Amino acid sequence: MQRLRIAIVLAAVAVMLACAESVITDPSSPAFKKAGDPAPNDLDVIALGKAIFFDDNLSLNGNQSCASCHDPEWGFTGPTSAVNAAGAVYEGSVSGQFGARRPPSAAYATVSPIFHHDGKLFVGGNFWDGRATGEKLGNPAADQAQGPFLNPVEQALTDASDVVALVCTGGYAELFKGVWGDEICEPAHVDEAYDDIALSIAAYEGSPEVNAFTSKFDAYLAGMAELTKQEKRGLSLFRGKAKCSKCHVLGTGRGKEPALFTDFTFDNLGVPKNPANPVYNVDPSFVDPGLGGFLASRGDYADFAPDHLGMHKVPTLRNVDRRPAEEDIKAFAHNGYFKDLWQIVHFYNTRDTKPLCPTDYPVAEALSNNCWPAPEVSANVNTAELGDLKLTYEQELALVAFMQTLSDGYFEP
């Protein structure tokens, strides 16, 4: 019953928060293991997942945890203003090693459906390109949790046995064995233990501490707060003229969860390359293929790849502008090109109305010259829902004001 109990914890979170495809209900799922084991306290697996999430020791040099790139005070994304103000890509455990994309938020990640094609669009998965599909562990957040540990430009451990050994000798080793069984740290169970580490992280990420639904907007919906006139105007624009809700949907999902502000699909917004991205120090010709790159790696989806180059996952807008202080800098878009929320709103509004910049200007230079650089990937750009929204400056500010009501922590649950 132990593995089944953990699966029930994850599935209960999914029932509350997720689209139907992400609910772990199939007894053949790897999440349903070891029937007959004693059931742990529901809170134990969440506490275990939190301990793992914040453990710097789970990296080659003992200096990087999940939270290093997914900080709660920053909406579970990158927490360093200086990094966000430049390339927005975070250095790994090994000095000088960087990925190519800005860290996505780990909050509300557990609600993403298992990656699939719905007949028209690709939906679900985690990471910007959807490659953490959920096909292995029944939950994209759990699949995603296994990636950074072994990525040489992130936590940089050699293999699963390294991760398991560190967990099994860490300060929460007894909790790990209490949740997953006394034998879980034995060498014969390395693969199983590595899966269980990921499932524990996903349980924490699916908990009310991470998926809190405690924003001003949630309080407004509950009749506990009033939006300002500007915020209400922004909400109206969000639903209407600005077309935001076409992808960042406002309605409840099929599981009756509160609005998640994403439809879990993928889009090429025409975002310019971020010239400060450290990836160009290694490969000056780098172009991010996004979803198309992942599809090309899969035999079952490779034929779809050309039509999806440059597309990245539609992120939730919950906590989109959460940061500790107003002067802190947060980055936006998959490559962190934009440095405040107004900039990306202005880009959505004017992308197709301004002249093309002569070269790959950073955002401040583009704004000062009243131009936009060419898209990083010019194919498959969405021209139907953004680019010439005909919003006034005041309307742009109203949209920003509304989206700032989506930061958790406005009230205590």
C-alpha positions as CSV (number, residue, x, y, z in Angstrom):
1,M,0.0,0.0,0.0
2,Q,3.0,2.4,0.4
3,R,3.5,3.2,-3.3
4,L,-0.3,3.3,-3.8
5,R,-0.6,5.8,-0.9
6,I,2.0,8.1,-2.5
7,A,0.2,7.9,-5.8
8,I,-3.1,8.8,-4.0
9,V,-1.4,11.8,-2.5
10,L,-0.3,12.9,-6.0
11,A,-3.6,12.1,-7.6
12,A,-5.5,14.0,-4.9
13,V,-3.5,17.1,-5.7
14,A,-4.2,16.5,-9.4
15,V,-7.9,16.1,-8.8
16,M,-7.9,19.5,-7.0
17,L,-5.5,21.3,-9.3
18,A,-5.0,19.5,-12.6
19,C,-6.5,18.8,-16.0
20,A,-7.8,15.3,-16.3
21,E,-4.8,14.0,-18.2
22,S,-2.4,14.6,-15.3
23,V,-4.3,12.5,-12.8
24,I,-2.4,9.4,-11.8
25,T,-5.2,6.7,-11.9
26,D,-3.7,3.9,-13.9
27,P,-2.5,1.0,-11.7
28,S,0.2,0.2,-14.2
29,S,1.8,3.6,-13.7
30,P,5.2,3.5,-12.0
31,A,3.7,5.6,-9.3
32,F,1.7,2.6,-8.2
33,K,4.4,0.3,-6.7
34,K,4.9,-2.0,-3.8
35,A,1.3,-2.7,-2.9
36,G,1.2,-4.2,0.6
37,D,3.7,-1.8,2.1
38,P,2.5,0.2,5.1
39,A,1.1,3.6,4.2
40,P,3.0,6.7,5.4
41,N,1.5,9.9,6.7
42,D,0.4,12.1,3.7
43,L,2.5,14.9,5.1
44,D,5.7,12.7,5.3
45,V,6.2,12.5,1.5
46,I,5.6,16.3,1.2
47,A,8.1,17.0,3.9
48,L,10.6,14.6,2.3
49,G,10.1,16.3,-1.1
50,K,10.7,19.7,0.4
51,A,13.9,18.5,2.1
52,I,15.2,17.2,-1.2
53,F,14.1,20.4,-3.0
54,F,16.2,22.6,-0.8
55,D,19.2,20.3,-0.4
56,D,22.4,21.9,-1.9
57,N,24.3,18.7,-1.3
58,L,22.5,17.1,-4.2
59,S,25.0,18.6,-6.7
60,L,28.5,17.9,-7.8
61,N,30.1,20.6,-5.7
62,G,27.5,20.7,-2.9
63,N,26.3,24.2,-4.0
64,Q,23.1,23.9,-5.9
65,S,19.6,22.7,-5.0
66,C,16.3,22.8,-6.9
67,A,15.6,26.0,-5.0
68,S,18.7,27.6,-6.3
69,C,16.8,28.3,-9.6
70,H,13.3,28.0,-8.2
71,D,13.1,30.3,-5.2
72,P,9.7,30.6,-3.4
73,E,10.0,34.3,-2.9
74,W,10.5,34.8,-6.6
75,G,7.5,32.6,-7.6
76,F,9.7,29.5,-7.7
77,T,11.9,30.8,-10.4
78,G,15.3,32.5,-10.7
79,P,16.2,34.6,-7.6
80,T,19.1,36.8,-8.6
81,S,18.5,40.3,-10.0
82,A,22.0,40.5,-11.6
83,V,21.4,37.3,-13.5
84,N,17.9,38.2,-14.5
85,A,19.1,41.6,-15.7
86,A,21.5,40.0,-18.2
87,G,21.4,36.5,-19.7
88,A,18.7,35.2,-17.2
89,V,20.3,31.7,-17.4
90,Y,21.7,30.4,-14.1
91,E,25.1,28.9,-13.6
92,G,25.3,25.2,-12.6
93,S,27.1,23.5,-9.9
94,V,30.3,23.6,-12.0
95,S,31.6,27.1,-12.4
96,G,31.2,28.5,-15.9
97,Q,28.6,25.9,-17.0
98,F,25.2,27.3,-18.1
99,G,22.1,26.1,-19.8
100,A,20.3,28.0,-22.5
101,R,16.9,28.9,-21.0
102,R,15.6,30.9,-18.1
103,P,14.3,28.7,-15.2
104,P,10.5,28.2,-15.6
105,S,8.4,28.4,-12.4
106,A,8.1,25.2,-10.4
107,A,4.9,26.5,-8.9
108,Y,1.7,25.0,-10.4
109,A,4.0,22.7,-12.5
110,T,2.2,19.6,-11.1
111,V,-1.0,20.5,-12.9
112,S,0.4,20.1,-16.4
113,P,-1.1,17.1,-18.2
114,I,0.9,14.3,-19.6
115,F,2.4,15.4,-22.9
116,H,0.1,14.5,-25.8
117,H,-1.3,15.7,-29.1
118,D,-5.0,16.4,-28.9
119,G,-5.6,16.2,-32.6
120,K,-4.8,19.8,-33.2
121,L,-2.1,20.9,-30.7
122,F,0.6,19.5,-28.5
123,V,-0.4,19.9,-24.8
124,G,1.3,19.4,-21.5
125,G,4.7,18.2,-20.3
126,N,7.2,20.3,-18.4
127,F,10.3,22.2,-19.3
128,W,10.0,25.0,-21.8
129,D,10.0,22.4,-24.6
130,G,7.7,19.8,-23.0
131,R,10.3,17.1,-22.9
132,A,9.4,16.1,-19.3
133,T,6.4,14.3,-20.6
134,G,5.1,12.5,-17.6
135,E,5.1,9.2,-19.5
136,K,7.7,7.7,-17.2
137,L,6.3,8.5,-13.7
138,G,2.7,9.5,-14.5
139,N,3.3,13.2,-13.7
140,P,5.4,15.7,-15.8
141,A,6.6,17.4,-12.6
142,A,8.1,14.1,-11.4
143,D,9.7,13.4,-14.8
144,Q,11.1,17.0,-14.8
145,A,12.6,16.6,-11.3
146,Q,15.0,13.9,-12.5
147,G,16.5,16.1,-15.2
148,P,18.6,18.7,-13.4
149,F,20.4,16.2,-11.1
150,L,22.2,14.6,-14.0
151,N,22.5,17.6,-16.3
152,P,26.2,18.6,-16.6
153,V,25.2,22.3,-16.7
154,E,22.9,22.1,-13.7
155,Q,23.5,19.9,-10.6
156,A,26.0,17.8,-12.6
157,L,25.9,14.5,-10.7
158,T,27.2,11.5,-12.7
159,D,24.3,9.0,-12.4
160,A,21.2,8.0,-10.4
161,S,23.3,6.1,-7.9
162,D,25.1,9.3,-7.0
163,V,21.8,11.1,-6.2
164,V,20.4,8.1,-4.3
165,A,23.6,7.8,-2.2
166,L,23.5,11.4,-1.2
167,V,19.8,11.2,-0.2
168,C,20.4,7.9,1.7
169,T,23.2,9.5,3.7
170,G,21.6,12.9,4.2
171,G,19.9,14.4,7.2
172,Y,16.5,13.1,6.0
173,A,17.7,9.5,5.2
174,E,15.4,8.0,7.8
175,L,12.4,10.0,6.5
176,F,13.2,8.7,3.0
177,K,13.3,5.1,4.3
178,G,10.2,5.7,6.4
179,V,8.2,6.9,3.3
180,W,9.5,4.5,0.7
181,G,10.6,1.4,2.8
182,D,13.6,0.3,4.7
183,E,15.1,-1.5,1.7
184,I,15.0,1.5,-0.6
185,C,18.6,2.5,0.0
186,E,19.9,-0.9,-0.9
187,P,22.0,-1.1,-4.1
188,A,19.5,-3.3,-5.8
189,H,16.9,-0.5,-5.6
190,V,18.8,2.4,-7.1
191,D,16.5,2.9,-10.1
192,E,13.4,2.6,-7.9
193,A,14.8,5.0,-5.4
194,Y,15.7,7.6,-8.0
195,D,12.0,7.4,-9.2
196,D,10.9,7.8,-5.6
197,I,13.1,10.9,-5.1
198,A,11.3,12.5,-8.1
199,L,7.9,11.5,-6.9
200,S,8.7,13.0,-3.5
201,I,9.7,16.3,-5.1
202,A,6.5,16.3,-7.2
203,A,4.5,15.7,-4.0
204,Y,6.0,18.8,-2.5
205,E,5.5,20.8,-5.7
206,G,1.9,19.8,-5.7
207,S,1.3,20.8,-2.1
208,P,-0.5,23.9,-0.9
209,E,2.8,25.5,0.1
210,V,3.8,25.7,-3.6
211,N,0.4,25.7,-5.4
212,A,-1.0,28.1,-2.9
213,F,-3.9,29.9,-4.7
214,T,-3.5,32.8,-2.2
215,S,-3.2,35.8,-4.5
216,K,-5.3,38.9,-4.4
217,F,-7.2,37.7,-7.4
218,D,-8.1,34.5,-5.5
219,A,-9.2,36.7,-2.6
220,Y,-11.3,38.8,-5.0
221,L,-13.0,35.7,-6.4
222,A,-13.8,34.6,-2.8
223,G,-15.3,38.0,-2.0
224,M,-12.4,38.8,0.4
225,A,-10.9,41.7,-1.5
226,E,-11.7,44.3,-4.1
227,L,-9.7,45.0,-7.2
228,T,-8.7,48.6,-7.9
229,K,-10.3,50.4,-10.8
230,Q,-7.0,49.9,-12.8
231,E,-6.9,46.2,-11.9
232,K,-10.5,45.7,-13.0
233,R,-9.8,47.4,-16.2
234,G,-6.8,45.2,-16.7
235,L,-9.0,42.1,-16.1
236,S,-11.4,43.3,-18.7
237,L,-8.7,43.8,-21.2
238,F,-7.1,40.4,-20.3
239,R,-10.4,38.8,-21.2
240,G,-11.1,40.9,-24.3
241,K,-9.1,43.3,-26.4
242,A,-5.6,42.0,-25.3
243,K,-6.6,38.4,-26.0
244,C,-4.5,37.1,-23.1
245,S,-7.1,34.6,-21.9
246,K,-7.0,32.8,-25.2
247,C,-3.9,31.0,-24.0
248,H,-3.8,32.1,-20.3
249,V,-7.2,30.8,-19.6
250,L,-9.3,32.2,-16.8
251,G,-12.0,29.6,-16.3
252,T,-11.9,26.6,-14.0
253,G,-10.6,23.4,-15.5
254,R,-12.3,20.1,-15.9
255,G,-11.2,19.2,-12.4
256,K,-12.9,22.4,-11.1
257,E,-9.5,23.7,-10.0
258,P,-9.1,27.5,-9.8
259,A,-7.9,29.4,-12.9
260,L,-4.4,28.2,-13.8
261,F,-3.7,31.0,-16.4
262,T,-2.4,28.5,-19.0
263,D,-3.8,26.1,-21.5
264,F,-0.5,24.0,-21.4
265,T,0.0,24.5,-25.2
266,F,3.0,25.9,-27.0
267,D,3.6,29.1,-29.0
268,N,6.3,31.0,-30.9
269,L,5.8,34.6,-29.7
270,G,8.5,35.9,-32.0
271,V,10.8,36.8,-29.0
272,P,14.2,38.1,-30.1
273,K,17.4,36.3,-29.1
274,N,18.8,37.5,-25.8
275,P,22.3,38.6,-26.7
276,A,23.5,38.3,-23.1
277,N,22.6,34.6,-22.9
278,P,25.8,32.8,-22.0
279,V,25.0,30.1,-24.5
280,Y,26.5,32.3,-27.2
281,N,29.9,32.2,-25.5
282,V,29.9,28.5,-26.3
283,D,28.0,28.5,-29.5
284,P,27.6,31.9,-31.3
285,S,25.2,30.3,-33.8
286,F,22.9,28.8,-31.3
287,V,19.2,29.0,-32.1
288,D,16.7,27.5,-29.6
289,P,14.4,25.1,-31.5
290,G,11.9,24.8,-28.6
291,L,9.2,22.2,-28.9
292,G,10.3,21.4,-32.5
293,G,13.7,20.3,-31.2
294,F,12.1,17.9,-28.8
295,L,9.6,16.5,-31.3
296,A,12.5,15.9,-33.8
297,S,14.0,13.6,-31.1
298,R,10.9,11.4,-31.1
299,G,10.1,8.9,-33.8
300,D,6.4,9.2,-33.1
301,Y,6.4,13.0,-33.4
302,A,9.3,13.8,-35.7
303,D,7.1,14.7,-38.7
304,F,5.6,17.5,-36.6
305,A,8.9,19.1,-35.8
306,P,9.2,21.7,-38.6
307,D,5.8,23.2,-37.8
308,H,6.7,23.6,-34.1
309,L,10.2,25.1,-34.3
310,G,10.6,28.1,-32.0
311,M,7.5,27.2,-29.9
312,H,7.8,27.2,-26.1
313,K,5.3,26.2,-23.4
314,V,2.6,28.7,-22.4
315,P,3.5,29.4,-18.8
316,T,1.1,29.9,-15.9
317,L,0.8,33.6,-15.1
318,R,0.4,32.9,-11.4
319,N,3.2,34.5,-9.6
320,V,4.4,36.1,-12.9
321,D,5.7,39.2,-11.2
322,R,6.3,37.9,-7.7
323,R,9.7,39.1,-6.3
324,P,10.8,40.2,-2.8
325,A,11.0,43.9,-3.5
326,E,9.9,46.3,-6.3
327,E,13.5,47.1,-7.2
328,D,14.3,43.4,-7.8
329,I,14.6,42.5,-11.4
330,K,12.7,39.5,-12.8
331,A,13.1,38.2,-16.4
332,F,10.4,37.1,-18.8
333,A,10.0,34.8,-21.8
334,H,11.9,31.5,-22.2
335,N,15.2,33.3,-22.7
336,G,14.7,36.1,-20.3
337,Y,14.9,38.8,-23.0
338,F,12.4,41.1,-21.1
339,K,13.3,42.6,-17.8
340,D,9.9,43.7,-16.4
341,L,6.3,42.8,-17.0
342,W,5.5,46.0,-18.9
343,Q,8.1,45.3,-21.5
344,I,6.7,42.0,-22.5
345,V,3.1,43.4,-22.5
346,H,4.4,46.2,-24.7
347,F,6.0,43.6,-27.0
348,Y,2.8,41.7,-27.3
349,N,1.0,44.9,-28.2
350,T,3.5,46.4,-30.7
351,R,5.7,43.6,-32.1
352,D,4.4,44.0,-35.6
353,T,4.0,47.7,-35.7
354,K,7.5,48.9,-34.9
355,P,10.4,48.9,-37.4
356,L,12.9,46.1,-37.3
357,C,16.0,46.9,-35.3
358,P,19.3,46.7,-37.4
359,T,20.7,44.0,-35.1
360,D,20.1,42.0,-32.0
361,Y,19.5,44.9,-29.6
362,P,18.9,44.0,-25.9
363,V,15.5,45.1,-24.7
364,A,16.6,48.5,-23.3
365,E,18.2,49.5,-26.5
366,A,15.3,48.3,-28.6
367,L,12.9,50.4,-26.5
368,S,15.1,53.5,-26.7
369,N,15.3,53.1,-30.5
370,N,11.5,52.3,-30.8
371,C,12.2,49.1,-32.7
372,W,12.1,45.3,-32.1
373,P,14.8,42.9,-33.2
374,A,13.9,40.0,-35.5
375,P,12.5,36.8,-33.8
376,E,15.0,34.2,-32.7
377,V,13.0,31.8,-34.8
378,S,11.1,33.4,-37.7
379,A,9.1,30.3,-38.5
380,N,5.7,29.5,-36.9
381,V,5.3,32.9,-35.2
382,N,1.9,33.6,-33.8
383,T,0.5,36.5,-35.7
384,A,-3.2,35.9,-34.9
385,E,-3.2,36.7,-31.1
386,L,-0.5,39.2,-30.6
387,G,1.7,41.7,-32.5
388,D,-0.8,44.6,-33.1
389,L,-3.3,44.7,-30.3
390,K,-3.8,48.5,-30.5
391,L,-3.6,49.0,-26.8
392,T,-2.9,52.4,-25.3
393,Y,0.0,52.9,-22.8
394,E,-2.6,53.2,-20.0
395,Q,-4.2,49.9,-21.1
396,E,-0.8,48.2,-21.0
397,L,-0.3,49.5,-17.5
398,A,-3.8,48.2,-16.5
399,L,-2.8,44.7,-17.8
400,V,0.3,44.8,-15.7
401,A,-1.6,45.9,-12.6
402,F,-4.1,43.0,-13.1
403,M,-1.3,40.4,-13.5
404,Q,0.4,41.7,-10.4
405,T,-2.7,40.5,-8.5
406,L,-1.8,36.9,-9.3
407,S,1.1,36.7,-6.8
408,D,0.6,34.3,-4.0
409,G,0.9,35.4,-0.4
410,Y,-1.8,38.1,-0.3
411,F,-3.7,36.2,2.4
412,E,-3.1,33.2,4.7
413,P,-5.2,30.2,3.8
